Each structure stands twice: as C-alpha cells, then as structure tokens.
Amino acid sequence: MDFRTAVRIFSDGNRIEIYGGEHSEFEDRYLAIGLIDSKMIVATVIYTERGRSLRVISARKASNQERRMYDDR
C-alpha cells in the first residue's frame, strides 16, 4: 500500500489507535487500524508525530487479528 493511500486512514473516525511502546525507543510510535475511504479495506498504519505533522513509517493490509479488533470495537 502506498503512503498516499495510507494517510486516508486518518479520515476514519472509528479507527483504533494503539501506542507502540515496544517500538518507541527513540520516538513515540502509534499503530492505527481503520478503513480506507469507508470501504472494506481495513489497513494498519504505523506512524509518528513530528511537530504538527504525522510521518507514516509503514502501511499494509490489516492482519486477521487486527481486522477482528477493528470489527469488535
């Protein structure tokens, strides 16, 4: 998934955001699980905050476990 598509996850008001403590040694990292463009594409985006901006680190289709977390919220 390209990052241009991935950032659209932040339009999902129902997304789940989880602090990634084990991967946050040098900077705070977060995992967002949500829909892209209100479609049934559940994605996972790892990002960090840089000042007033968000920097996407990685993006991919959500795993089955992440999809269940999103569906069960």
C-alpha positions as CSV (number, residue, x, y, z in Angstrom):
1,M,0.0,0.0,0.0
2,D,1.4,3.4,-0.9
3,F,1.6,6.1,1.7
4,R,-0.6,8.4,-0.3
5,T,-3.4,5.9,0.2
6,A,-2.4,5.0,3.7
7,V,-2.9,8.5,5.1
8,R,-6.6,8.3,4.3
9,I,-6.9,6.0,7.3
10,F,-7.0,9.2,9.4
11,S,-10.4,10.1,7.9
12,D,-11.9,7.1,9.6
13,G,-13.4,8.5,12.9
14,N,-13.8,4.9,14.1
15,R,-10.1,3.9,13.7
16,I,-8.3,2.3,16.6
17,E,-5.0,3.9,17.7
18,I,-2.5,2.0,19.8
19,Y,0.7,3.3,21.3
20,G,3.6,1.1,20.1
21,G,5.7,1.2,23.3
22,E,8.0,-1.6,22.4
23,H,9.0,0.2,19.2
24,S,9.2,3.7,20.7
25,E,12.7,3.8,22.0
26,F,13.7,6.9,20.1
27,E,10.3,8.4,19.2
28,D,6.7,7.7,20.0
29,R,5.1,5.3,17.5
30,Y,1.5,4.5,17.0
31,L,-0.4,1.9,15.2
32,A,-3.7,2.9,13.5
33,I,-6.2,0.3,12.4
34,G,-9.1,1.6,10.2
35,L,-10.9,1.8,7.0
36,I,-9.6,3.4,3.9
37,D,-12.2,5.6,2.2
38,S,-15.1,4.0,4.1
39,K,-14.5,0.8,2.1
40,M,-14.0,-2.7,3.4
41,I,-10.2,-2.3,3.2
42,V,-9.0,-2.5,6.8
43,A,-5.5,-1.2,6.9
44,T,-2.8,-0.8,9.5
45,V,-0.6,2.2,9.5
46,I,2.5,2.8,11.8
47,Y,3.2,6.5,12.3
48,T,4.9,9.0,14.5
49,E,4.3,12.7,15.2
50,R,6.9,15.2,14.0
51,G,5.9,18.6,15.3
52,R,2.4,19.3,13.9
53,S,2.8,16.6,11.2
54,L,2.3,12.8,11.1
55,R,5.1,10.7,9.5
56,V,3.9,7.4,8.1
57,I,6.5,4.7,8.8
58,S,4.8,1.7,7.2
59,A,1.4,0.7,5.9
60,R,-0.2,-2.6,5.0
61,K,-3.4,-4.5,4.8
62,A,-4.6,-5.4,8.4
63,S,-3.9,-8.9,9.7
64,N,-6.8,-11.1,10.6
65,Q,-6.3,-10.3,14.3
66,E,-6.2,-6.6,13.6
67,R,-9.3,-6.8,11.4
68,R,-11.1,-8.6,14.3
69,M,-10.0,-5.9,16.7
70,Y,-11.5,-3.3,14.3
71,D,-14.7,-5.2,13.8
72,D,-15.2,-5.8,17.5
73,R,-14.6,-2.2,18.7
